[in-house]
Amino acid sequence: MNRLLNRLFLGAIGLFMASPIIILLGVSLNAEKRLAFPPQGLSLRWYRELWNDPGWLNAIGNSLLIASLAALLATSIAAPLAYGLWRRRSVWLRLFHAFGVAPFVLPPVITALGLLSFWIAVGGYGAFYSVVISHGVFLVTLPLVTISLGLDAVNKEDLEAAETLGADAADRLRTIILPQVIPYAISGAAFAFVLSLNEYIIAYMVAGFTVETLPIRIFNSLRYGYTPAMTAVAIVFAVVTALVFGLISLFGDLPRLLGAWKSKDDA
């Protein structure tokens, strides 16, 4: 009986948390231009409008490109920093690690104001690369954490055995460390990619309306009136997010990435 009640309770919580997505899905299927749920008639009209509107397609393209480059940049910064800290516990590396975590710990608006001041000072305000670099720096914490978790999971006995057999540092990195850490790096990059897709404050502060990402496009559209195309965009990106995290859960060590002491490989 207690197990049934627990399942019902957890199911009710899950339904409550999923209710905004369910409502958005219903609204995106409205036949008329109305913010109504349940939908008044079913139609894919707003999804067709989304893919036929150059403005929405441009915003989607910008968001995907920025998110991809920012995730790559964040992972490129995080990987050597995590590896260096794993090999040598020096004060300077710990300081750089703190700098890597700081942008994500601070409120986004503070980070955004700092980046705004920086890009105005160096003449990069409003540039596409400014958004990419800003997102990459802001999101470096995610791959830094996941790669550090992957390095901590490396079996030191395997490294000692390889060294005994004559493998140098480069061989140990290539044959032992990288195969175990790459899934964690990919997971961190995926986390950064998803968050960059949905990030608004930094993109707006750094580029204004000169680089229109999807969140900025949605905000601009809300200023001039509601259209169900916005809900269609939200559903598309919810599906993309669910797909990315689903792949991480399927191919990655999700319990350890979420901070579990024991991973599925240790069980």
N, C-alpha and C positions, 0 to 999 in steps of 0.2 A: 504493500500500500504506500509506504513511504517513497519507494522508488518511483511509483506512478505519479505521486504528487510532485516529486522533484522534476520528473520529465515534463509534466504539465506546466510547472512554474518556469522552467528553462525555455520551454516552447513559447510561453506567453511573452517572455522577455525578448526572445528572438523575433517573434512576430512584431512586437512593438518597435524594435530597432529597425526592422525591415520595412515598416509601414511607410516611411517617406519615399522609399524607392518604389514601392507598390503604387502609391498615389501618383508619383511622377510618371510611371509607366502608363497608368490609366489616362492621365491628362494628355500625354503625348499621342494617344490614340484617338482623341476627340476628332470627330468629323468637322466640327465647327471651331471657329477661333474663340474658344472659351476656356476659362480656367475652371473646369467642372470635373467633379468626380462623384459618382461613377461617370465614365465617358458617355457623352450623348452621341451615340453612333460610333462605329469603329472604322478607322481609316488610317492608312500609312502616309497620308498627305504631307504631314510635317516632316517625316523622314525624307520624303522625296524633295521637299523644299530645301531641307538641309544640304543635300548633296547637289542641288542645282543652283545654289546661291554662292557666287564667287566670294562674297564676304566671309561666310561661314567656312568655306573651304580654305581660304587664305589663313584664317585664324587657327583652324585645325592643323594645317601644315606647319605654321609657325610654332605652335605648341609642341607638336611631335618632334620637330627638328631641334628646338631648344631643349626639350626634355632629354632627347637622345645624347646631344653633345654635352649637356650639363652632367648627365649620369656618367658619361665617359670621363669627363674632366674630374669629377669628384672621386671616381674610382682610381684614376691615375695619380691623384694627390694622396689618397688614403693608403694605397698599397705600399709604397716605399716607407711611408711614415709608420705604418703598423709593423712592417717587417723589421725596420730599424729598432723600434721600441721592443719588439719581441726578442731580438738578439742582444741588445745592450740596454740595460735599464739605467740610462744616464739622465741627469737632471735636465739637460737641454732637450732631449727627446721627449721627456715628460712635459716640458713647457710647450713644445710644438704640438703635442697631443692635446693639451688644454686649449691651445689656440684653435685646433681643428674642431673641438667639441663646442667651443664658445658660441659660434654663430647660431647653432641650432638650439642652444640653451636659452639664449636671450630672446625676448619677445621679438617677433618678426618685424614689427614697425621700427624698433630701435636699430636692428640690422639694416633695414631698408633705408633709414635716414643716414646711417653711416655710409652705405654704398652710394646713395644719392650725392652726398657731399664729395665723396672720392671721385666719382665719374665727372661731376661738374668741374672739379679742380684739374683733372687730367684731360678734359675735353672729350670724354667718351659718352656723355649723356645722350640718350636717345638712340644709341647704336645697337645693332643686333648682337654683336659680340659682348656688349656690356651685360645684357640679360643672361647670356650663356655663362659668362664668367661669374656673375653674381649668384646665379642658381647653383653653379658648381661649387663655389666656396661655401654657400649657405648649407648645402646638402652633403658636404664631405663627411659629416658625422656618421651618416648611415653606413656607407661602405667601410668607414674606419672601424666602427663597432663590429660589423659582421666579419670583416677580414681578421680582426683581432681575435674574435671567437674561433675562427678557423685555424689560426696559428696556434692558439692555446690547445686545440684538439690534436695537433700533430704529436705523434708518439716519439718521444725523445730517444727511446731505445732503438727505433729504426734508424735514426740519424747516427747514433753511436755505432751501430752495426755497419752502416754504410761507410762511415769514416774509417773503421777498422779494416774494411775490405779495400781501402784505397781511394774512395770517392772524395773528390775535393768539394769545396763549398758550392761551386757552380753545379756540379753533378747532383749534389744532395738537394739543391733548390729545384732543379729540373725534374728529378725523378721521384722525389718524396714529398717535398713541401707543396709545389705548385698543384699536383693532381688533387691534393686534399683541400687546398685553399680556394681554388678556382670556383667551385660551387658557391662558396661564401661570398666571393667577390661579385659573382653574377647576381646573387640575391641582393647584395647591397646596392648594386647598380640599378636593379629593378625597383627597389624601394625608392631610390632617388628619382628615377624616371617617373614613377606614379605621382610622387609629391610635386615634382616640377610641373607636371601637366596641370595640376590644380592650384598652383601658387599664383596669387594675385598681387599681394602688397608689394613685394620686391620688384616684380615685373613692371607694375604701374609706376613706382617711384623712380626706377632706373631709366625707363624708356618712355613714360607717358603714354601717349596714343600713337607714337611713331612706329612702334612694333606691337601689333595687335595680336595678343595671344587669345586663347579661347575664353579664359575667365574675364579678360578685359572686354572682349566682344560681347559677352553676356551682360556685363555691367552697362556697357554702352547701349545695348538694345533695351534694357530695362528703363533707361532714361526717356525713351521715346514711346514706351508702351509695351504691353505683354504680347508675346507670340508663343504658341505651343512648340515652335521649333527649339526654343530654349530647353524645354523638357526632353525633347528628342536628343539634343546634344548631351544632356545630363545622363540619360539612359545609356547612350553609346559609350560614354566614358566610364560609367559604372560597370558596364560589361567588360571594358578593357582592363579596369582595375581588378575586377574579380578574376579575369583570365590570368593576369600577371601573378597575383597572389596564389591562385590555384596551381599554377605551374611551379611556383616556389615550394608550395606545400607538397606537391607530387614528387618533385625531383630533388628538393633541398631538405635540409635537416631543420624543419620549422621549429620544433620544440627548443633546440639549442639556439636558434636565431632569436627566439623570443625570451631567451635568458634562462632556460632550464639548466639545472646542474648536470642532468644526465640526458644524453641525446638518444635517438633511436638506435644508433650504432653501439651504444654502451649498454643497452638494455639486454 
